[in-house]
Amino acid sequence: MIELPQDPNMLLSFLNMKLRDFYPSLDALCEDLQIDKKELIDKMLTGGFEYNSEQNKFW
């Protein structure tokens, strides 16, 4: 399992880079990196960010 950045803005940047460059969806990213999708979404929501599946990025 990968160590994710703890700072919400750094995590946003990290996730969007991974989604843009390597993964076609959040499901694929979570499966490959062994990340709990619900926990990740909840963590991002606490930072004010939500996932847009059509654009495949958090914003």
CORTAUR-V791701 format. One record per helix or strand. SS is the DSSP state (~ for helix, > for strand). FROM is the first residue (numbers start at 0). TO is the last residue. If there is no record, write none. Layout:
{{SS/FROM/TO} {SS/FROM/TO}}
This chain:
{{~/7/20} {~/25/32} {~/36/45} {>/50/51} {>/56/57}}
